[in-house]
Structures are given as C-alpha cells and as structure tokens.
C-alpha cells in the first residue's frame, strides 16, 4: 500500500509540472533536463530505467531519485522524457540569418534489419519451436473464409471494460512460442486481459470441419476442433521507441501466464523469418504476389467478423508505396511492408496486430512464416482512395523480440 501511495504521489507531482515536451503527444520529441540530448516523451511505466528504480525501492524511493524522475516530466500526466530513448538530430547547414528560427528535427528511432547470424547465436533463439508453421489442414484453401484449423497460430486479444466488466475481442496476434504472442503496439492498453487460441467461429462452442449434418452415412463421425484456450496475459512489452501518432515501431510482445497447449489440433506456433532463404527479398515473385492476411476483420474502421477470414494480397515495393502515401504526407520506411491496395477489401480482412504470412522453407520443410504484423492503413470505407495496408516488418525486430523473451 505504501508503494502504491508513493507511485501515486510521483504521478501527482508529474501532473502538476510544466510541460517541456515539444508536443503533448505520446512518443513526441523532448529535451532531457540537462540539455544533453533529444529523447522521447513516454509513459512512466514504459521508461525502463525509471520504472525499475521505482520497483526496486518499493516505497522507499530516495528524495533525490524522486526529484530526478520528476525533473523529466513531459507531456500529459504520467509522462516522462525518457533517457532510454535517445534520438540523434540532423540539421542542414543554416545561415546566420536563419539560426534563430531553425529547429533541429530529430531522426526517427528506426532499427536496422536484424543480422541473421547474430540471431541464431542469441541465448533465447532456442525458445523458438522448429516445428512451427505447420497446420492440421493439408493446404491453404481458396476463398474468404478460412477452413477450421487452417491457421492455428491466429490469436484473438480480449479486453475487459473498466465501466461494466464486459469482455470483448479486439485486435489479433500471432503465437510465436508457447508463452509469447506477437502483436501491434497500438493494441496494448490497460483493458487488455487475455488471449484466445484455437478459435474459428466465435459464436459456436465447437468448430467442426465436418459435423456430419446432412450426411447419409450412419457411421459418420464429426471431424471437430479441440476446445479453444483462453489464457490470461502475464505481462506485455510494447516497443520502447513506439511512436503512437506515427505508428513507428508498432510492435509488442505478450507473455502468457500459462503455456499454450500446442498438442491440440487447433493450436500451433508460426515461424519467424530467421533464415536467409526465406527473407522477403529472396522469396519467389509468385509468392510475393500472393501473401496471406487473416483475422476476424476487427480493424479500427471495420465491423468484426464472426469467423476467421483470409485474403491473398500482393506485396508492393516500398518506393511505389511511398508514392501513393505521399499524397497524404505519410512516409513509408524500411521497417514497414506494404501489401494490397488493388481492392479496397484487402486491408479490411485482417485484424490490427494480425499476420501477413506465407509459406517458405524452414529446415527443409514448407512452413508458414510471419513476415509482418498489421499496423494500419486507410479506412476501408474510403472507396475514393485505394492504398495498400501497412505492416510492421518483423525482420527488423528479431533482436528486440528475442531480447524481451525469458526462459
């Protein structure tokens, strides 16, 4: 209780300070109190260096530490200019007459593509299941509705209302180990409580590939999926340099309180792109033209579907993607993938946080690879504008994913 009271006191102190942040938006640039560097304005509990100090002292935070944290206040209540998130600044040559009005613009904190050899030597690489990406369904079939059990790594995120405690499904996610789900950072909030695995049709108790209805065979036995698994979330890890209003580094990990049971016929992990042969730039053009997205259709601007949907979309070169989005002043970086844009329903088929995926070779066998996580796009109803969907490129975050896993 003392600890919680002290945390509340820190939040109160933060809330009444002036706002040194350049903008009150989360993830906006700010200047550290000692003027030594530009950083990012983030929620206090996302600033690891400060939050670990608070947790370690558990109610006995020295006054000097409290003052130091309070001195980094920025933005709205509970925000700090976090020294973990240093960004560099670039500036074109400025003439003396321009010096007074010039404002350095911080570079965006974008990661480089993960080095695959380094990834394989990572201590947590062994946590990735080499049997990932296989399905109890023989092949990915055509059509908009997925076959039950066809995409067993599909995850539904569940949120609990603070007003009336009702539970609703929102974003999607991807099971990458028995303990971890990869999703989008913008899907993480205080209402997120659990995930569901093994779902196909939300409104039915049991999903069947063949329920024998209408069969004349008296010996027909229903071919049904195992029950769904609802698992509480133990912890969430949103990328520390996520910028909300720009959807930069829009990626997050969820650690499950109990492991997923992958022995069931409707739950399996999806593979990460850790092999050079299955990198986006190396896969066959025919594969690039038919990437698979899936979900229950729960995007910000669309209605939710009762059944798991899928659609095939072509990857779009980032240069072409940039040309399209330049009309509305959106920059496409290497950390993004673009796909679709030729049919307005393309980007409405998947969930935020859900996958863009395709088969590739893993250990000599065809496995489903998670290439990207649904980040955003233009509203599905905008029939006058046809833009591709935007996906966070998983290849650029392999280091971050493994760094944030634990045994």
N, C-alpha and C positions, 0 to 999 in steps of 0.2 A: 504493500500500500504506500509506504514511504517512497519507493522507487517510482510508482506511477504518479504520485503527487509531484515529485521533483520534475519528472518529464513534462507534466502539465505546466509547471512553473516555467520551464525553459520555453515551451511553446508560447506561453503568455508573454514572456519577455521578447521573443522573436516578433510577435504580432504587433507590438507597440513601437517597434523601431522604425526609423525612416527606411526607405527602400532604395538601396544603392544599385539595384539591378537595372540594366538598360531598359528592360521590359518586364512586365509582371507575368509574362507567360512562362510556364514551366519549361526549362531547357534553354531559356534565353541567355545571352552572354552577360557576364557580370565581371567586375574587377575585384580581386582579392583586397582585403583591407590594407595590406602593406604595399599595394600598387605593383606587386612583383610580376603579376601575370593575369591574363584573362582566363576565366573559368566558366562554369555553367551553373545556373540557378536551379536547384533541385530540392525535392522534399527532404527533410532532415533524415528520415529513416532510409533514404536511398544514398546518403553520403556515408560510405562505409567507415572512413577514418573517424568521423564524429560519432556515428551511431555505436561503433564498437567501444569507444571511450565511455559513453553513457551506460551501455550494458555492463561493462566490466566493473564500474564503480557502484552500480546497483543502489542508488540513493545517497551515496556519499561523494558525489562529484565535487572536487575541489573548486573553490570560487574562481581560481584563475582559469580552469578549464571551462567553467560555465561562461565566464566573460569572453573567452576566446571564441566559443561557439556562437554566443550571442552577437559578437562582433562581425560574424559572417552572414548575418540575417539579410535576406533579399526577397523580392517578390512579395507574395501574399503570406499569410500566417503559415508557419511551419516550414518555410523555405530557407535554404542557406546557399551562399556562394561556395560551392564545394571544392576544396583544393585537390580532390581526387580527379577532377575533370578539367585539367588544364588544357587550354586550346592555344595554338600559336596564332599569331597575327601576321597578315601580309598587307603590304601597302605599296602602291605605285609611287614613283618619285613625285614629290609635292613641291611646288614653287613656294617661295616665302609668302606670296600674297594669298595662297590657298591654305597655308598652315593652320590658321585659326579655325577655319570651317571644316577641315578634314577630320574624319573619324575613322580610325583603323577598323577594318572588318575582319572578325575572327574567321579562320578556316573552320570548316565543319569537321567534327571529330569522326572521320570515316576510317575504318580499319582497312588494312591491306588484305589481300586474299591469303588464307592460311596456307602455310607450307606443309605439303602432304607428308613429307618425310619426318618433319618435326612432330606432326600429329600422331604418327604411328609410334613414336617413342614416348608419347605422353603417358604419365602414370595411370590416367583414367581411360586410356584407349581400350583397355581390356573390358571395360564396363559395357562396351557396345557389342551386342549379340551378333555373331557372324551368321546366324540363321535368320536374320532379319529379312523383311521384304517378301516373304512367301505367303501365299494365300491358300485357303482350303478350296477356293474356286479355281478351276483349272486355268482359266484365262480371263482377261478383262473383256467383258462383252460390250456390245454396242448399246446405244440407247441412252436416254437421260437418267433413268433410274438405275442405280447400282444394284447388282444382284446381292441378296443377303450373304454376308461373309466375304464379299469380294474385296473389300478394303478394310481389313481388320485392325489397322493402326489408327483408324479415324476416331477422334475424341470429341465429345461434347463438353463444354465448360458450363458449370452450373453456378448460378448466382442466387443469393438469398437477400430479399428485400429487407432493409432496415425499418421499413414502415409497418409491414404486416407479416414478415417472415415467410412470404411466399417464395417458392423456388421456381426459377425459370432458366431455360437454356439460352445461352448467348453465343459466344464465339466458338470456334473449333480449335483443334490442336492435333498433335501428331505424337504417338507413343514411340519414343526412340530407345528407351530401355524399360525394364520392368518398373523402375522407380521414377522415370522422368518423361515429361511431356514438353514438347517444343511448340510454342505458340507466338503470338504477336504481343509486343509490349503494351500496345494500346488496349489490349483485352484485360489487363491486370488492374483490379481495383479492390476496395475493401469488401465488396459484396461477393467476391469470388470465394466459394467454399469447397467445391468438389468437382470431380470429373466423372463422366460416364464412358465406359468402354463396351464394345460389342453390340452397340445399338444399330438398328436398321430403320425400323418404323416405330416412331416414338409412341404412337397411340396403341400399339399392341403389346401384350405381355410377352408373347413368344413369336419370334420371326421364323418363318419356315420357307425353305426353298421349294418344297413340295409338301403341302399339307393334306394331300390325298382327297381334297374336296372335288367332287365330280368324277372321281376315279371309279371304274367298274371293277377294279381288282380288289377283291375282298381281303387279300393279304397285304394290301398296300400299307406301308409304314411311313408315317410323316418324316420328312428329312428337315429337321429344325435346328436352329442355332441354340447354343447354350445360353443360359440367362445372362443378362447384362451385369456389368460390375460397376457399382457406384463407389468411388474411393475418395476420401477426404484429402485435401491438399495440406501437406505439412509445411511447405514453405514455397515462396515464389521469388524468382530472381529476374528482375527486369534489367535490361542492359543499362549500365551505369551512365552511359552517354546518350541515352534515348532523348530525342527532342520531339516533344509531342506535336507541336503545330507544324513541324516539317516531316514527321514520320521518319526521322533519321534514326538508324539503329533500332528499328521497330521489331525487336525480338526478345523473347523471355522464356525462361525455364520454370516448370512447375515440378516440385518434388512431392511425390505421393506419400501418404502416411503409411500405407501398406503396399507391397508389390503387386503389380498386375499379374493375374494368372494367365500366362500365355499357353498353358496346356489346353485351354478351351478352344473350340473350333471357330470362334469369332473374335479372337484377340491375338495380335502379333505385333512386333515392332517393325518400323520402317527403317531402311538403311540410310545412313548419311553419306554424302559424296566424298569419301575418303580415298578413293582410288583414282589415279591419273586417267585411266582408261574411261572412267565414267564422268569426267568433268564436262560441263556444258559445252565448252569449246571443242571437245573431242568426240562428242556423240554424233551419230549419223544424222544427216539432214532430214531423213524421213521421220526419225524420232523427234527431232526439234519441231517438226510441223504438226505433231500430234501429242503434245504434253497433256497430262490428265489433271484436271482440278476436280475437287469433290467437296461435299458438305451438305448441310441441311438448309442452305440458302439464307442463312442469317447474316446478312451484311447490313451495314448501317442504314441503307436506304431501301431494303427489300423485306418482303414477308418471309417468315420461316416456313420451310417445307416439313412435312410430317415424315418424309422418307429421305434416305441418303441419296443425293443427286450427284451426277458427274457430268463432265463435258470435256471434249477434246479441244485444245486451243493451240495455235502455233506460237512459238516464241518469236518475239520481234527484236531485231537488232536495237541496241540501246541508242545508237545515233538516230535511227528512224523514230524511236520512241520519244527522244528528246525533241525532235522537230514537231511532233504532234503536241506535246505538252508545253512547248514554248509559247503556244498561243494563249495559254492561261498562266504564264510565268512560273511554271513548275520545272525544276531541274532534275534530270534523271542521272543518278550516279552509278558507278560500277557496283555498288552494294545492292543495287536493285536488279531484278529481272522484270521484263515486260512480256506479256503474252496476251493474245486475243486482240480485240479491237476491230474485228471484222463483223461481229454480230453482237448486238447490244446485250444479248442474254449471256454471253461468255463470262463476263465478270460478275454476273448475278448468281452463278451456280454454286459458288463456294462460300464458306464461312471466313470471316476475318480470323486469322490465325491458322486456317486450314492449309492444305498442301497444294503445291504444283509439283507433280511427280512423273516419273517414267521408269520403265524397265531398263536396266543396264546389267552388265556382267559384274558379279561380286564373287570372288573365289571360284571363278569358272562357271558360275551358275547365274541364270537370269533372276534378278531381284529388283524389287521396287525401290527406287532412290528418291529421297526427299531433296529436291533442288531449291525449293523456295517456300516461303510462308506468306500467305495472303496478307498484304499490308493495306492496300487501298485502291481507289480508282474513282472514276466519275460516277455520279448517281445513275443507277440503272434506268431510271425513268427519262433521262435526258436523251431523247431519241434524236435530237438535232446535233449532238456531239458524240462521236464514236471514238473512244480512247481505249487503249489496252489496260488490262489490270496490272497493278504494281505489286511485286512480290519481293520480300527481303531475301537476298541471295545467301543461302546457307553456307556456301563455300567460304565466305568472308568471315564467318563466325564460328568455325570449328574449334579454334583455340579457346574462344570465350565459352563455348558450350562445355568443353572438357574441363576447363579451369573451374567452372561453377558446379561440377558434379562432385559427389563424395561417395565413398565406399558404402 
